[in-house]
Amino acid sequence: MKLLVTGAGGLIGSAVARAAVANGIEVVACGRRTPTGLPDGVTSIGADLTDASAAATLVETIAPSHIVHAAWETRQPTYWNDPVNLDWVVATAAMAGAFARVGGTRFLQIGSCAEYDWDGGVPMHDAPATRYGKAKLAAFHAIETAAHANFAAVDARIFWVYGPDENAARFIPLLCRSYAAGVVPDLGSGQQRRDLIHIDDAARALLMLLDDDAPTGVVDIGTGTGTLLADVAVLIAGLAGASETGLGRKIDRPGDPAALLADAAPLRSTGWAPRITLHAGLERVFTGWQETHRDKS
């Protein structure tokens, strides 16, 4: 296997690259800037993959047998409706076309639960409400079109992956940063239920989906089990020794879905199961932010 990982400077892409190398896979890692901090043996490349021509040339030059396409626009909170989402659709289509030409085997896009409707049912149905979700769905349709009789296509739809390198503006890092600094954050009710999966478990799942006999098409990346955000806040506050959580200090965001849960059956059919408990995973993340705070103090 020769694996091209795009977005290798981000949370998911870097974790996949590390896990792949640990499993003896040849890895070429690409990011907008040349990825750093990856294990020895990884070939790192910097490229702007929103340029469709550059994206196709990259694939044709490397001629990978497999692709994990994690690159996308993810700046909080603007990525939801950023016009650059359309550029990513065009570039992904170009990559998929090039992948067919070089005889690739399996193209795995890092998709999103934002490709679904958010009515809380399981399984959910495709009905994205944001430009980001629509773009991810359109990109996968383009991959499937290029894949026709050529290669296997997988849309690995991420629910809530968390880990030590997660964007600092997201919910779990916000809690960790606040409590580590002795600040009680202003939180909503926390009654929303989310499907949380540690990045190491997610990376292992994504590698399993590269196997020839793994499912194709849409595969949710999640445990199938929901956790109240309030419970996450209580757990992290406890790790910090904080007496208050900040829950109920502000109103919930309008339209925030009550529950977002993965249909875990296709993923679990590969033999995958999470190994890192929520408590252990959050403890790792909080410890990392605690050390960062001490270093800055």
N, C-alpha and C positions, 0 to 999 in steps of 0.2 A: 504494500500500500504506500502510495505517495500522497500525502494529505496537504492540501492548501487550506489554511485557516485565515479568513479575512477578519478584520476587526480584532486582531490579536493583541492590541493594546488595551482592550476593554475587559470587563469582568468575565464575561462568558468566553470570549475568544482566547484570552490568555490561559484560562483554566483548561480549556479543551487542548490547547497546545501542550501544556505541561503534562496533562494526563496521557496524551498520545505518545509523547516522547518516553514517558515512564513505561508504556506498553510496547516500546521498541518500534514505533512507527516513524517513518521519515516525514518530517514536518517542515513546510515552508510557511512562515508566519508573515502576514501582511497587515500593515496599519497605515493610517494617513501619515503618521511619522513612523520611522523604523522602530518596531517594538523592541523594548529593552527589558531586562530582568527575566528573560526566558532561559530555560536550561541549555547547557552546552549541547550542540548537535542540531539545534534549530537554525534554519536559514531564515534570516529576518530581512524584510523588504519594506520600504516606504513607498506608497503610491496613493494617489487620489482616485479612489474607485467610483466617485460620482461622475467621472469622465468615462463614458461608455467605451470609447475607443481604447483608453488605457486599461480598462477592466478586461476587455476581450484579449488585448495583447498580453496581459499578465497571464491569463489562463493558457493561451496558446504557447507562450514561452516556457512555462513551468510544466505543462502537460500533466496535471495531477490525475491520479486515478479516482480520488475522492475530494470533495470540497465541503467544508463547514463554513457557510457564509454568515458570519456574525456582524459584519460591518453595516452600520446604518447611522442615521442621525439620532442622537439620544440626549441632546442637551435639555435639561429640565428648565422650565416646563414647556418650552416652545416647540419641542419636537412633535407634539401631538398634531399640530396643524401647519408645520413648516412646509413651504412650497418645495424644498429640496427633496421631500419624499418622492416626488415624481421623478427626479433625477435618479434616485436609487432604483426605481422600477425599471427605467430604461437601461441603466448600467447592469442590473441583475439579469435582464433579458439577454444583454450582450454577452455576459459571462456564461450563461447557460448555452447559448448558441456556440460559443467557442468550445465549451466543455464537450458538446456533442461532436464537434469536428476533430477533437484530439482523442476521441474514444474513451472518455471518462466513464466511470462505473456508477457512482452514487453522488448526488448533489443534495446536501442537507442545508436548507435555509433555516436560520434561527428566526422563527416566526413569533407570534404574540397572541395572547388571549384577547387582545384588542381587535383581532380579526372576527371575533364572535359578537353576537348580541350579548347584552349584559343583563338578561332578565333573571339570572340566578339558577336556571334549570341545568340539569346534567343528563345527557350531553347538550351542549349549546349548539346554536346554529350560526352559520356565517351571516353576519349583518353588522359590519364595522360602522361605528358612528364617527370616527375621526379620520382625518387624512392619513395619519400614520397607519391605522388599521386597514384602511382601504388600499394603501400602497403595498403593505405587506401581502395582502391577499392577491392583489394584481400581480405582484412579483412572483408569487408562487404559481399562479396560472401560467405565467410566461415560462417558468422553469418546466412545468409539466408539458407545455407545448413543445419546447425544445427537446424534452426527454423522450417524446413519442418514439418507441421502438429503439431508442438509443441508450438510455441510462435510467436508473431508478431515481425518483424524486421524493424528498421528504420535507414536510413543513413541520418543524419541531416547535410547537407553540408554547412559549414560556409563560408560566403563570406568575409566581413570585419567587424569583431566585434572589437569595441574599448571600452575603459573604464579606470578607475583610476588605475587598477593594471596591465595594459598591459605591455608587455616586453619593457623595456626602449630603446631597439635598433630599435624598429619599427617606422614608419613614424610619427605618431601623437605624441607619447612621445618625439621623437627627436625634433620636432618643439617646443613643450611645454617647454622642458628643455632648449633649446637654447634661445628662446625669454625671458623666465623667468630670464635667466642669463644675458640678454642684449646682446646676441650674435646673429648675423644674420647668419642662416645656409646656406650652399651652396646647392641649390636645382636645379633640372632639370626644364623642361618646365612646369610640372604640368598639362599637357593636357590629362593625363590618367583619365578615368572616372571609379569610383569605387562605389560599393554598401555598404554604411556605416550603421551600426546598433549598437546602444548603448548596452552594455553588459546586462543591466537590461531588455531591451526589448527582447534580445536574450534568456535570462534565462526564461523569461515568455513564450516565444514561445516553448522552449524545454519542459517545464512542460506540456504545452497543448498537445504536441505530445505524452505524456505518457497516455493520455485518451484512453479508449478502442475503441472509435469510430473515433479516429484521423487517418489521412492517414498513410499508411505503405510504405515501399520501400524508394526511394530517395525523400527527401524533402529539398529544398533550404532554408537556413536561411538568409534572407535578405529582403529588402523593395521592390525590383524591380525598384528602382530609383537610378540613377547614380549621383555622385557628382564629379566635377573636383577636382583633388588634389590641383590645383592652388587656388581654392576657399577655400579649407581647410586652406592652408597657409595664405591667406589673412585674413581669419576670426580669426585665432589664433594670427597673428601679430597684428590685431586690438585690440584683448583682452589685449595684452601686451602693447599696446600703441606704437608699433614699426612703424617707418616710412618706413622701407624696409622689403621685404619678403625674399629676397635671390633667388627668382625664376629666372631661366635662367643662373645661375652661372656655371652650369656644364651640360654636355650632358646627355641625357636620356639613361637608360640602354638598350642595344640592345635586341630586342625581347620582350620588355615589352608591354603587350597587351594594345590596346587603350581603351578597355572597358571590365569590368567584372561585369555583372549584374545577379542577381538571378531571377529565374522564381518564383515569389512570390505567384502564384495562389494556389498551394497546401497548403501552410502555411496559407494563408488568408481564405481558406475554413473552417478552424477551428474557425473562428471569431477573429483571432489575427489581430491586427494592431499596428504599433509603436505608443508609447505615448510620447517619448522624441524626441524633434526636434533636428536637427543637431546642431543648435546654442546653445541650452541649454545643450546638451551633451558635446560638446567641451568646453563650459564654465566651466562645472564641472571638466573636466579633467585638463584643464589649471590651474584652481584654486588649485587643488591638487598638481600639480607640482610646482606651485608658492610657496605654503606653504612649500614644501620639500626644495626648494632652500633657502628660508629664514631661515629654521631650520639649514641648513648647513653653512650659511654665518656667 
